[in-house]
Amino acid sequence: MLIPSDNIVKGRDKREWKNQNPKQVALNSNARFPLLPIDENHSTDLSAPRGGSSPAFGWMKNLCADETGAIWADVEWTERGRDAVAKKEYRFISPVFSHNEKGEINCILRAALTNTPNLELPALNSERLENNEKEVPMFKELLTLLGLPETATEADVIAAVKTLNAAKETTALQAEKLKVDLAAYAPRADLNAMETRAVTAEKQIAALNAEQLKKDAEAAVDTAIANRKIAPASKDQYLVLCSTKEGLETFRNIIAASPAIISTESTPANAAPDAQISLNSEEASFAKAAGKTPEEWAKLKEAGK
């Protein structure tokens, strides 16, 4: 880590800089040189101008900003630098960066191995690492979510995640156990009685609905007969049609759009059996269309056909 995640970067010497756009800083740094040097105690800035030596202990590349705003770099250590870090001769990195008059960091130029860093950055070789084991960068946010300190190791993080997964599985099992049979909490006889009452209630509601539908059908058919839109002899057939809600609705629509076609005239009740049958004009038209004589039509009508 070269720059911490804070928007305001504070040095131990009380100076402050702004890290407002860490991603752009990383891009600017990579664009300046593909490899940026790591020297010893800022020898490039302090010794080299006076003709002194400033060998590279490592070379930085692939600078990038993480989600927290901290800026990191991959390092290719020289043999001398690798030994210095492995032997814990130097424990910290101290970056050198440029900034504008507002104190906004705009480019990282190089860095130095030191034991007196100005910025508060993680140690290169912390006491928790053995055999120069590579330290894996841990985001502060992730560690906070896991309830771990900033000094947590990769093993600590893995253990915390495993604990969370185990807790999740336990919660799922407990939820499954909550799906119990009601019979464990209520007598079976009571449950059967409740079920019987529910079924009986459903049947009673269905019977009431059927009774009401029958009344509505009879009323609709009787009204159609009274308005001379259907013959009385056809009542039973129309009642069958109206035995369902859909049929009743269809019948009502047909009747509403139909004119009166049944004449109020009728054959005298005391007419002689062999008397000539006389049909009104509408019935005569029906008889003729059906190929029936007036006498045959009258018999069909009388039979309810």
C-alpha positions in Angstrom: 0.0 0.0 0.0 1.3 3.4 -1.0 -1.5 5.7 -0.1 -4.1 5.0 2.6 -7.8 5.0 2.0 -8.6 8.3 3.7 -9.6 11.3 1.6 -7.4 13.4 3.7 -3.9 11.9 4.0 -2.2 13.0 7.2 1.5 12.8 7.9 3.2 12.3 11.2 4.8 15.7 10.6 1.3 17.2 10.7 1.2 17.9 6.9 -2.0 17.0 5.0 -2.8 16.1 1.4 -6.1 15.3 -0.4 -6.6 12.0 -2.1 -9.8 12.9 -3.9 -9.4 10.8 -7.1 -7.2 7.8 -6.3 -8.0 5.9 -9.5 -6.8 8.9 -11.6 -3.7 9.1 -9.4 -2.9 5.4 -10.1 -3.5 6.0 -13.9 -1.2 9.0 -13.9 1.5 7.1 -12.0 1.4 4.1 -14.4 1.5 6.5 -17.4 4.6 8.3 -16.1 6.9 5.2 -16.0 6.1 1.5 -16.4 8.4 0.8 -13.4 8.7 3.2 -10.5 11.8 2.7 -8.2 11.9 1.9 -4.5 15.1 3.1 -3.0 16.6 3.2 0.5 15.6 6.0 2.8 14.8 8.4 -0.1 18.3 8.2 -1.4 17.0 9.3 -4.9 15.9 12.6 -3.4 18.5 13.1 -0.7 21.7 11.4 -1.8 21.6 11.3 -5.6 21.4 15.2 -6.0 24.8 15.4 -4.2 26.3 12.6 -6.3 25.6 9.9 -3.9 24.4 6.4 -4.6 20.7 5.5 -4.9 20.3 1.9 -6.0 16.8 0.5 -6.5 15.7 -2.1 -3.9 12.6 -2.8 -6.0 10.4 -1.7 -8.9 6.7 -0.9 -8.6 4.2 -1.5 -11.4 0.4 -2.0 -11.9 -0.6 0.8 -9.5 -4.3 0.6 -8.8 -6.9 2.0 -6.4 -9.2 -0.4 -4.4 -12.8 0.1 -3.4 -11.8 2.0 -0.3 -9.6 4.5 -2.2 -6.3 3.1 -1.0 -3.6 2.9 -3.7 -1.5 -0.3 -4.1 1.3 -1.5 -6.3 2.9 -4.8 -7.3 6.6 -4.9 -6.5 9.5 -6.7 -8.2 12.1 -6.8 -5.5 15.8 -6.8 -6.3 17.9 -9.3 -4.5 19.1 -6.7 -2.1 15.6 -5.4 -1.5 14.2 -8.9 -1.0 16.9 -9.7 1.6 16.3 -6.4 3.4 12.6 -7.0 3.7 13.0 -10.7 4.6 15.5 -9.9 7.3 13.2 -7.1 8.6 15.9 -4.5 8.1 13.3 -2.2 6.8 9.6 -2.5 7.8 7.8 0.4 6.1 7.3 2.0 2.7 7.4 5.8 2.3 5.9 7.1 -1.0 7.0 10.2 -2.8 4.2 11.9 -4.7 3.5 15.2 -6.5 0.5 17.5 -5.7 -1.0 20.8 -6.8 -1.3 24.0 -4.9 -4.5 22.8 -3.3 -2.7 19.8 -1.8 -4.4 17.3 -4.1 -2.2 14.3 -4.9 -1.9 13.8 -8.6 0.9 11.3 -9.2 3.1 8.9 -7.3 6.8 9.2 -8.3 8.6 6.6 -6.3 8.9 5.2 -2.8 11.5 4.3 -0.3 12.2 1.6 2.3 12.4 3.2 5.7 11.9 2.6 9.3 10.6 6.1 10.0 7.6 6.6 7.6 5.6 9.8 7.5 2.4 8.1 6.5 0.6 5.5 8.5 0.8 2.5 6.2 0.8 -1.3 6.9 4.2 -2.7 7.7 5.9 -4.5 4.8 6.9 -7.4 7.0 4.5 -7.5 10.0 5.2 -9.6 13.1 2.3 -12.0 12.2 4.0 -13.2 9.0 6.5 -16.0 9.0 9.1 -17.0 6.4 8.4 -13.9 4.3 4.8 -15.1 3.6 3.1 -12.8 1.2 0.6 -10.5 2.9 -2.8 -10.5 1.3 -4.4 -6.9 1.3 -7.5 -6.9 3.4 -10.1 -4.2 2.8 -11.0 -2.4 6.0 -14.7 -2.6 5.0 -14.6 -6.4 4.7 -12.8 -6.8 8.0 -15.3 -4.5 9.7 -18.2 -6.5 8.3 -16.6 -9.7 9.6 -15.9 -8.1 13.0 -12.2 -8.6 12.6 -9.4 -6.2 13.5 -7.2 -4.6 10.8 -4.4 -6.9 11.8 -6.4 -10.0 10.8 -4.7 -12.5 8.6 -6.1 -14.3 5.6 -6.6 -17.4 7.8 -8.6 -15.3 10.2 -10.9 -14.1 7.3 -11.3 -17.6 6.0 -12.2 -18.9 9.5 -14.8 -16.1 9.9 -16.4 -16.9 6.6 -16.6 -20.6 7.4 -18.3 -19.7 10.8 -20.9 -17.5 8.9 -21.6 -20.3 6.5 -22.1 -22.8 9.4 -24.4 -20.4 11.1 -26.4 -20.0 7.9 -26.8 -23.8 7.5 -27.9 -24.1 11.2 -30.5 -21.4 10.7 -31.8 -23.2 7.6 -32.2 -26.5 9.6 -34.0 -24.7 12.4 -36.4 -23.1 9.9 -37.1 -26.6 8.4 -37.9 -28.0 11.9 -40.5 -25.3 12.3 -42.6 -26.9 9.5 -44.4 -29.2 11.9 -47.6 -31.3 11.7 -50.6 -29.6 13.3 -51.5 -32.9 14.8 -48.6 -32.5 17.2 -50.3 -29.6 18.8 -54.1 -30.4 18.4 -56.0 -33.6 18.8 -56.7 -35.4 15.5 -60.5 -35.5 16.4 -60.6 -31.7 16.6 -58.8 -31.3 13.3 -61.2 -33.8 11.7 -64.2 -31.9 13.1 -62.8 -28.6 11.7 -62.3 -30.1 8.3 -65.9 -31.6 8.4 -67.3 -28.2 9.3 -65.4 -26.5 6.4 -66.6 -29.1 3.9 -70.2 -28.8 5.1 -70.1 -25.1 4.9 -68.8 -25.3 1.3 -71.6 -27.6 0.4 -74.2 -25.4 2.0 -72.9 -22.4 0.1 -73.0 -24.4 -3.2 -76.6 -25.5 -2.5 -77.7 -21.9 -1.8 -76.0 -20.7 -5.0 -77.7 -23.5 -7.0 -81.1 -22.6 -5.5 -80.7 -19.0 -6.3 -79.7 -19.8 -9.8 -82.8 -21.9 -10.3 -85.0 -19.1 -9.0 -83.3 -16.6 -11.3 -83.6 -19.0 -14.3 -87.4 -19.6 -13.7 -87.9 -15.8 -13.3 -86.1 -15.1 -16.6 -88.0 -17.8 -18.6 -91.4 -16.8 -17.1 -90.7 -13.2 -18.0 -89.8 -14.2 -21.6 -93.1 -16.2 -21.8 -95.1 -13.3 -20.5 -93.5 -11.0 -23.1 -94.4 -13.5 -25.8 -90.8 -14.1 -26.8 -90.9 -17.9 -26.3 -93.7 -20.4 -26.2 -94.8 -21.8 -22.9 -94.4 -25.3 -24.2 -90.6 -24.6 -24.5 -90.2 -23.6 -20.9 -88.5 -26.8 -19.7 -85.9 -26.7 -22.5 -85.0 -23.1 -21.7 -84.7 -23.9 -18.0 -82.1 -26.5 -19.0 -80.2 -23.9 -20.9 -80.4 -21.6 -17.9 -79.1 -24.2 -15.4 -75.6 -22.5 -15.4 -74.6 -18.9 -14.9 -73.2 -18.8 -18.4 -76.3 -20.3 -19.9 -78.6 -17.9 -18.0 -76.5 -14.9 -19.1 -76.7 -16.1 -22.8 -80.5 -16.6 -22.5 -81.0 -13.1 -21.2 -78.9 -11.6 -24.0 -80.9 -13.5 -26.6 -84.2 -12.5 -25.2 -83.2 -8.9 -24.8 -82.4 -8.8 -28.5 -85.5 -10.7 -29.7 -88.9 -9.3 -30.6 -92.2 -10.8 -29.5 -93.1 -13.6 -31.9 -95.9 -15.5 -30.1 -99.4 -14.3 -30.9 -101.9 -13.7 -28.1 -104.5 -15.6 -30.3 -105.2 -19.3 -29.4 -107.5 -22.0 -30.4 -110.8 -22.0 -28.4 -110.8 -24.5 -25.6 -114.3 -25.7 -26.6 -113.5 -26.2 -30.3 -114.7 -29.4 -31.7 -112.0 -32.1 -32.3 -112.6 -32.2 -36.0 -112.9 -28.5 -36.4 -110.5 -26.8 -38.8 -107.4 -25.5 -37.2 -106.7 -21.8 -37.8 -103.2 -20.4 -37.2 -102.2 -16.8 -36.9 -99.8 -15.4 -39.4 -96.7 -16.0 -37.4 -97.6 -19.6 -36.6 -98.5 -20.2 -40.2 -95.1 -19.0 -41.3 -93.4 -21.4 -38.8 -95.6 -24.3 -40.0 -94.9 -23.6 -43.6 -91.2 -23.4 -43.0 -91.3 -26.7 -41.2 -93.4 -28.4 -43.9 -96.3 -29.0 -41.6 -100.1 -28.6 -42.0 -102.0 -26.5 -39.6 -103.3 -29.6 -38.0 -99.8 -31.2 -37.6 -98.4 -27.9 -36.3 -101.2 -27.7 -33.7 -100.5 -31.3 -32.5 -96.8 -30.4 -32.2 -97.6 -27.3 -30.3 -99.9 -29.2 -28.0 -97.3 -31.9 -27.4 -94.8 -29.2 -26.4 -92.5 -29.8 -29.3 
